[in-house]
Amino acid sequence: MHLASYRERGVLRRFQAARMPARVSYHVHWPVSWWGMGLAMILGTMTFAAIGVFLGAVLPTARAARGVGVLLWFLMRRRD
């Protein structure tokens, strides 16, 4: 939905004009346990899908479910 909106407004052409440098580093530390990381990703994906299905089943409209979902997402964000 957002990508189509950006394409209609010409935002994607502006992104292409502002190129990133070829080398970008973020001091990434690779995980010690790849199995644990994979399990955490699968578990997290299933949890978010379950929350979405629950909101879709309980709330009367898609607009309400989207609003509550965004509200929950902002509440779950990590505060640093």
C-alpha positions in Angstrom: 0.0 0.0 0.0 2.7 2.5 0.9 4.9 1.5 -2.0 2.1 2.2 -4.5 1.4 5.5 -2.8 5.1 6.5 -3.1 5.1 5.5 -6.7 2.1 7.7 -7.5 3.6 10.7 -5.7 7.0 10.3 -7.3 8.8 9.7 -4.0 10.6 6.6 -5.4 12.3 8.8 -8.0 13.5 11.1 -5.2 15.0 8.2 -3.3 16.9 7.1 -6.3 18.4 10.6 -6.8 19.7 10.5 -3.2 22.1 7.6 -3.4 23.7 6.0 -0.4 27.5 5.6 -0.2 28.7 2.2 -1.4 30.0 1.1 2.0 27.8 1.4 5.1 28.7 -0.2 8.4 26.7 -0.5 11.6 29.2 -2.5 13.8 27.1 -5.7 13.5 27.8 -8.5 16.0 26.8 -11.8 14.6 24.7 -14.1 16.8 26.4 -16.8 18.7 23.6 -19.3 18.2 22.1 -19.3 14.7 19.5 -21.9 15.9 18.4 -19.6 18.7 18.1 -16.6 16.4 16.0 -18.6 13.9 13.8 -19.9 16.7 13.3 -16.4 18.1 12.4 -15.1 14.6 9.9 -17.8 14.0 8.4 -17.4 17.5 8.2 -13.6 17.1 6.5 -13.9 13.7 4.0 -16.3 15.0 3.3 -14.1 18.0 2.7 -11.0 15.8 0.5 -13.0 13.4 -1.6 -14.3 16.4 -2.1 -10.8 17.7 -3.2 -9.7 14.2 -5.7 -12.6 13.9 -7.0 -11.9 17.4 -7.5 -8.2 16.6 -9.2 -9.1 13.3 -11.6 -11.5 15.1 -12.5 -9.3 18.0 -12.8 -5.8 16.5 -15.7 -5.0 14.2 -13.9 -3.2 11.3 -10.6 -3.4 9.6 -10.0 0.3 10.3 -10.4 -0.4 14.1 -8.1 -3.4 14.0 -5.4 -1.4 12.1 -5.7 1.5 14.7 -5.4 -0.8 17.7 -2.6 -2.7 16.0 -0.6 0.4 15.4 -1.3 1.6 19.0 0.0 -1.8 20.4 3.0 -1.6 18.1 3.9 1.8 19.5 3.4 0.6 23.1 5.7 -2.5 22.5 8.6 -0.5 21.0 11.7 -0.5 23.0 12.5 2.8 24.8 16.2 3.6 24.8 
